[in-house]
Amino acid sequence: MMLVLSIICLLLAVVCLLLIVRLRQNRRQIAQAMVVLEDIGEGNLDRKIVVDENSDIAALCFRLNEIVSEIKQ
């Protein structure tokens, strides 16, 4: 019984670590996107937000890039 509980605790710890890593990646990508958006807000419409297409925020960033391109035209 104790072995089963130990294994469950270990698995939960691994899941928590994976979630923390994913959260840190998302926060880093959002911070990078904010820097680009600040630059766009200052009038530099040539900037693009670059993220991994598998990122949690990829769809948002791709759409923001499209909007900026439409404004630029």
C-alpha positions in Angstrom: 0.0 0.0 0.0 2.8 2.4 0.9 4.5 1.7 -2.4 1.4 2.6 -4.3 1.1 5.9 -2.5 4.7 6.6 -3.1 4.3 6.0 -6.8 1.2 8.2 -6.9 3.0 11.0 -5.1 6.0 10.7 -7.5 3.7 10.8 -10.6 1.9 13.9 -9.2 5.2 15.6 -8.6 6.3 14.9 -12.2 3.0 16.3 -13.5 3.4 19.4 -11.4 6.9 19.9 -12.7 5.7 19.5 -16.3 3.0 22.1 -15.7 5.4 24.5 -14.1 7.7 24.2 -17.1 4.8 24.8 -19.5 3.7 27.8 -17.4 7.2 29.4 -17.5 7.4 28.9 -21.2 4.0 30.6 -21.7 5.0 33.5 -19.5 8.3 33.9 -21.4 6.5 33.9 -24.7 3.9 36.4 -23.5 6.6 38.7 -22.2 8.4 38.6 -25.6 5.1 39.2 -27.4 4.4 42.2 -25.1 7.8 43.8 -26.1 6.9 43.5 -29.8 3.4 44.8 -29.2 4.8 47.8 -27.4 7.0 48.5 -30.4 4.0 48.1 -32.7 2.0 50.5 -30.5 4.8 53.1 -31.0 4.2 52.9 -34.8 6.7 50.2 -35.9 4.2 48.1 -38.0 7.1 46.0 -39.5 7.5 44.0 -36.3 6.1 40.4 -36.0 5.4 38.3 -33.0 7.4 35.1 -33.4 6.3 32.0 -31.4 6.4 28.3 -31.9 3.4 27.1 -33.8 2.7 24.5 -31.1 2.7 27.2 -28.4 -0.4 27.7 -26.3 -0.5 31.3 -27.5 0.3 30.7 -31.2 -3.2 31.3 -32.5 -3.4 34.6 -30.7 0.0 35.8 -31.9 -0.7 34.7 -35.5 -4.0 36.6 -35.5 -2.3 39.7 -34.0 0.3 39.6 -36.8 -2.5 39.4 -39.3 -4.3 42.4 -37.8 -1.1 44.5 -37.8 -0.5 43.5 -41.5 -4.0 44.6 -42.4 -3.5 47.9 -40.6 -0.2 48.4 -42.4 -1.9 48.1 -45.8 
